Amino acid sequence: MKDYRSMKKYRLDKTKNMGNVIFIVEGGRPETGGAELRLLKKIFADILDYEVQELRRGSEEFIGYGKNPSFRVFALNLPKNQLTQLTEDALDLLFRRLREEFGIKPEDCPIFYLYDRDAKSYKRNELRSRYVKKYTDPYSNDEGDQGQLLLSYPAIESFLLSCIKDNTFELSALLGTDAKNVLANELDTDALPDKTNLHLQTIDAVFTNDPDEAERRLIHSVNEMDLGLDTMGIASYDLDHLTPVLLDVYDHQQNKYTEENSFSFFSLVAMAFLELGIITECEDEGY
């Protein structure tokens, strides 16, 4: 087990052959895809030059981005938005399409579920046993449950903020709308001349057109995740055995919710980048 508290530097590995990867995400707007789908497109197609196949809620057609089929990411919405709609039947229908249309075997792919822990969306302890404890491994756990649930507290905006701001864990909010307002203030979105599809413009603003800066911001999100974990008393973690970490984070946030009626700004999205090997530790300090 590596002590990530003492790790100073990360690097981006754009040559990593990660094969086919599946992300099932919250949100989803038929016209634009929503924040989560836009985020995956920006990271994997625009920054990393992988191919992304996107399936929006309510759409029958996949939308492709990028031109590197050796590195293919499937960014998918389920027919319904809530994590409680993550059922075996819904997944089977989705995975059948991947088999038939792309010839891949989902059972051989790492699968990540990206969802928010917004107070309005779920009861106080509705998620722990049914989802957080069940979906702990992108390939499969000892019980045969495939996929890893990576929550953002209270919303995906916590991840976006961690790309551009230091010490985001010190901030807190109850609802996703609160997190959106904090991010909007940080980016000064009021100055944008066009407020159409503001959620898309926000992600584009976080991941600037400057490729070097976009990569630095992606790495910054990992540093912020590590800092948040350390603040929660999780000084080290094993990427092959993350169950204790996922449960500890959930329990810590539940305690804060119970005692203070808010969540610390924190996202586990960056954990997927470490597990896929596209962001790695710099072994050589002179890198």
C-alpha positions as CSV (number, residue, x, y, z in Angstrom):
1,M,0.0,0.0,0.0
2,K,1.4,3.4,-1.0
3,D,1.2,6.4,1.4
4,Y,-0.4,9.0,-0.9
5,R,-0.1,11.6,1.8
6,S,3.6,11.8,1.2
7,M,3.3,11.8,-2.6
8,K,4.2,15.2,-4.1
9,K,3.9,14.8,-7.8
10,Y,1.7,13.1,-10.5
11,R,2.0,13.0,-14.2
12,L,-0.4,12.3,-17.0
13,D,0.2,9.2,-19.1
14,K,-1.5,9.8,-22.5
15,T,0.0,6.6,-23.9
16,K,-1.7,4.3,-21.4
17,N,-3.6,1.5,-23.2
18,M,-6.6,1.1,-21.0
19,G,-8.7,-0.7,-23.5
20,N,-12.5,-0.2,-23.3
21,V,-13.9,1.6,-20.2
22,I,-17.5,2.2,-19.2
23,F,-18.8,5.2,-17.3
24,I,-22.4,5.4,-16.3
25,V,-23.2,8.8,-15.1
26,E,-25.9,10.9,-13.5
27,G,-27.5,13.8,-15.3
28,G,-28.2,13.8,-19.0
29,R,-30.0,16.2,-21.3
30,P,-31.1,14.9,-24.7
31,E,-30.0,18.2,-26.4
32,T,-26.6,18.7,-24.8
33,G,-25.8,15.6,-22.8
34,G,-25.5,17.3,-19.4
35,A,-22.5,18.2,-17.3
36,E,-21.2,14.7,-16.6
37,L,-21.2,13.6,-20.3
38,R,-19.6,16.8,-21.3
39,L,-16.9,16.3,-18.6
40,L,-16.0,12.9,-19.9
41,K,-15.9,14.1,-23.5
42,K,-13.5,17.0,-22.5
43,I,-11.2,14.8,-20.5
44,F,-11.0,11.7,-22.6
45,A,-11.5,13.0,-26.1
46,D,-10.1,16.5,-25.9
47,I,-7.3,16.2,-23.4
48,L,-6.3,12.5,-23.7
49,D,-7.1,11.9,-27.4
50,Y,-9.2,8.8,-26.7
51,E,-12.4,7.9,-28.5
52,V,-15.5,8.6,-26.6
53,Q,-18.9,7.1,-27.4
54,E,-21.7,9.0,-25.7
55,L,-25.3,7.9,-25.2
56,R,-27.6,10.5,-23.8
57,R,-30.8,9.9,-21.9
58,G,-33.7,9.7,-24.3
59,S,-31.5,9.2,-27.4
60,E,-31.3,6.1,-29.5
61,E,-28.0,7.0,-31.2
62,F,-24.4,7.0,-29.9
63,I,-22.4,10.2,-30.5
64,G,-18.7,9.6,-31.2
65,Y,-15.8,11.9,-30.4
66,G,-12.1,11.4,-31.0
67,K,-10.3,9.2,-33.4
68,N,-8.5,6.6,-31.4
69,P,-10.5,3.4,-31.2
70,S,-7.6,1.6,-29.3
71,F,-8.6,3.8,-26.3
72,R,-12.3,3.8,-26.1
73,V,-14.5,5.3,-23.4
74,F,-18.3,4.7,-23.2
75,A,-20.1,7.5,-21.5
76,L,-23.6,6.5,-20.8
77,N,-26.9,7.6,-19.2
78,L,-29.4,5.2,-17.8
79,P,-33.0,5.8,-18.8
80,K,-33.7,7.3,-15.4
81,N,-31.5,9.7,-13.5
82,Q,-31.5,8.5,-9.9
83,L,-28.9,6.1,-8.5
84,T,-31.8,4.1,-7.2
85,Q,-32.6,3.3,-10.8
86,L,-29.3,1.5,-11.2
87,T,-30.9,-1.9,-11.6
88,E,-29.7,-5.2,-13.1
89,D,-32.4,-4.9,-15.8
90,A,-31.4,-1.4,-16.8
91,L,-27.7,-2.3,-17.0
92,D,-28.5,-5.5,-19.0
93,L,-30.3,-3.5,-21.6
94,L,-27.4,-1.0,-21.8
95,F,-24.7,-3.6,-22.0
96,R,-26.6,-5.6,-24.6
97,R,-26.3,-2.5,-26.9
98,L,-22.6,-2.4,-26.3
99,R,-22.2,-6.0,-27.3
100,E,-24.3,-5.8,-30.4
101,E,-23.2,-2.4,-31.7
102,F,-19.5,-2.4,-30.7
103,G,-18.7,-6.0,-30.1
104,I,-17.3,-5.5,-26.6
105,K,-17.8,-7.5,-23.5
106,P,-18.8,-5.3,-20.6
107,E,-18.0,-8.0,-18.1
108,D,-14.3,-7.6,-19.2
109,C,-14.3,-3.8,-18.9
110,P,-13.8,-1.5,-15.9
111,I,-17.0,0.2,-15.0
112,F,-17.4,3.4,-13.0
113,Y,-20.6,4.9,-11.8
114,L,-20.4,8.7,-11.3
115,Y,-23.2,10.1,-9.2
116,D,-23.9,13.0,-6.8
117,R,-24.7,12.8,-3.0
118,D,-27.2,15.6,-2.9
119,A,-29.4,15.9,0.2
120,K,-32.5,16.3,-2.0
121,S,-31.9,13.1,-4.0
122,Y,-31.7,10.5,-1.3
123,K,-32.7,9.7,2.3
124,R,-30.1,10.1,5.0
125,N,-28.5,6.6,4.8
126,E,-30.2,5.2,1.8
127,L,-27.0,4.5,-0.2
128,R,-24.5,2.9,2.1
129,S,-25.5,-0.8,2.0
130,R,-27.4,-0.9,-1.3
131,Y,-24.8,1.0,-3.4
132,V,-21.6,2.3,-1.7
133,K,-20.8,-1.1,-0.1
134,K,-21.9,-3.1,-3.2
135,Y,-20.2,-1.2,-6.0
136,T,-16.6,-1.1,-4.9
137,D,-14.5,-2.6,-7.7
138,P,-14.6,-1.5,-11.4
139,Y,-14.0,-5.1,-12.5
140,S,-15.8,-7.2,-9.8
141,N,-15.8,-7.7,-6.1
142,D,-15.8,-11.0,-4.1
143,E,-19.6,-11.1,-4.4
144,G,-19.5,-10.7,-8.2
145,D,-20.8,-7.1,-8.2
146,Q,-19.1,-5.3,-11.0
147,G,-18.5,-1.5,-11.0
148,Q,-17.3,1.1,-8.7
149,L,-19.5,4.0,-7.4
150,L,-17.5,7.2,-7.2
151,L,-19.7,9.8,-5.5
152,S,-19.3,13.6,-5.5
153,Y,-20.3,15.5,-2.4
154,P,-22.7,17.3,-2.8
155,A,-22.3,17.3,-6.6
156,I,-20.0,17.0,-9.7
157,E,-19.2,20.7,-9.3
158,S,-16.9,19.7,-6.3
159,F,-14.7,17.8,-8.8
160,L,-14.7,20.8,-11.2
161,L,-13.8,23.2,-8.4
162,S,-11.0,20.8,-7.3
163,C,-9.4,21.3,-10.7
164,I,-8.9,25.0,-10.2
165,K,-9.0,25.8,-6.5
166,D,-6.8,24.8,-3.5
167,N,-8.3,23.4,-0.3
168,T,-11.7,22.8,-1.7
169,F,-12.5,20.3,1.1
170,E,-12.7,23.3,3.5
171,L,-15.8,24.4,1.7
172,S,-19.2,22.9,2.4
173,A,-22.8,23.0,1.0
174,L,-26.0,21.0,1.3
175,L,-27.2,20.9,-2.2
176,G,-25.9,20.6,-5.7
177,T,-27.3,24.0,-6.6
178,D,-25.2,25.5,-3.8
179,A,-22.1,23.9,-5.3
180,K,-23.0,25.2,-8.7
181,N,-23.2,28.8,-7.3
182,V,-19.8,28.4,-5.7
183,L,-18.2,27.2,-8.9
184,A,-20.0,30.0,-10.9
185,N,-18.6,32.6,-8.6
186,E,-15.1,31.1,-8.9
187,L,-15.3,31.2,-12.7
188,D,-17.2,34.5,-12.8
189,T,-19.8,33.1,-15.2
190,D,-21.8,36.3,-14.8
191,A,-19.3,37.9,-17.2
192,L,-20.2,35.4,-20.0
193,P,-22.1,37.2,-22.8
194,D,-24.2,34.1,-23.6
195,K,-25.9,32.2,-20.7
196,T,-27.2,29.5,-23.0
197,N,-26.2,26.0,-21.9
198,L,-24.2,27.5,-19.0
199,H,-23.4,24.0,-17.6
200,L,-21.4,23.3,-20.8
201,Q,-19.6,26.6,-20.8
202,T,-18.7,26.1,-17.2
203,I,-16.9,22.8,-18.0
204,D,-15.2,24.4,-21.0
205,A,-14.0,27.2,-18.8
206,V,-12.5,24.7,-16.2
207,F,-10.7,22.8,-18.9
208,T,-9.3,25.6,-20.9
209,N,-8.2,25.4,-24.5
210,D,-4.6,25.6,-23.3
211,P,-3.7,21.9,-23.3
212,D,-0.9,22.2,-20.8
213,E,-3.1,24.1,-18.4
214,A,-5.9,21.6,-18.9
215,E,-3.6,18.8,-18.0
216,R,-2.3,20.6,-14.9
217,R,-5.9,21.1,-13.7
218,L,-6.7,17.5,-14.2
219,I,-3.7,16.6,-12.0
220,H,-4.7,19.2,-9.5
221,S,-7.9,17.4,-8.9
222,V,-6.0,14.3,-7.8
223,N,-3.9,16.4,-5.4
224,E,-7.1,17.9,-4.0
225,M,-8.7,14.5,-3.6
226,D,-5.7,13.3,-1.7
227,L,-5.8,16.3,0.6
228,G,-9.4,15.7,1.3
229,L,-8.8,12.1,2.1
230,D,-6.0,13.1,4.4
231,T,-8.2,15.6,6.2
232,M,-10.7,12.8,6.8
233,G,-8.0,10.7,8.4
234,I,-7.4,8.5,5.4
235,A,-3.6,8.9,5.0
236,S,-3.1,6.0,2.6
237,Y,-5.0,3.8,0.3
238,D,-4.6,0.8,-1.9
239,L,-6.0,1.2,-5.4
240,D,-6.7,-2.6,-5.6
241,H,-8.7,-2.6,-2.3
242,L,-10.7,0.7,-2.1
243,T,-13.7,-0.6,-0.2
244,P,-12.6,0.8,3.2
245,V,-11.9,4.2,1.6
246,L,-15.2,4.4,-0.1
247,L,-17.1,3.5,3.0
248,D,-15.0,5.8,5.3
249,V,-15.6,8.8,3.0
250,Y,-19.3,8.1,2.9
251,D,-19.5,7.7,6.7
252,H,-17.5,10.9,7.2
253,Q,-19.8,12.9,4.9
254,Q,-22.9,11.3,6.6
255,N,-21.7,12.5,10.0
256,K,-21.1,16.0,8.7
257,Y,-24.6,16.0,7.1
258,T,-26.1,14.8,10.4
259,E,-24.2,17.3,12.6
260,E,-23.9,20.3,10.3
261,N,-26.6,19.8,7.6
262,S,-24.0,20.1,4.9
263,F,-21.3,18.1,3.0
264,S,-17.7,19.0,2.5
265,F,-16.8,19.7,-1.1
266,F,-15.2,16.4,-2.2
267,S,-15.2,14.2,-5.2
268,L,-13.9,10.7,-5.9
269,V,-14.0,11.1,-9.7
270,A,-10.2,11.5,-9.8
271,M,-9.8,8.0,-8.3
272,A,-10.8,6.6,-11.7
273,F,-7.9,8.3,-13.4
274,L,-5.5,6.6,-10.9
275,E,-7.1,3.2,-11.3
276,L,-7.0,3.4,-15.1
277,G,-3.3,4.4,-14.9
278,I,-3.8,7.6,-17.0
279,I,-2.5,9.6,-14.0
280,T,0.4,8.0,-12.2
281,E,2.9,8.9,-9.4
282,C,6.2,10.4,-10.5
283,E,8.7,7.9,-9.2
284,D,11.5,10.2,-10.1
285,E,11.3,13.4,-8.2
286,G,13.2,15.1,-10.9
287,Y,10.5,14.3,-13.5
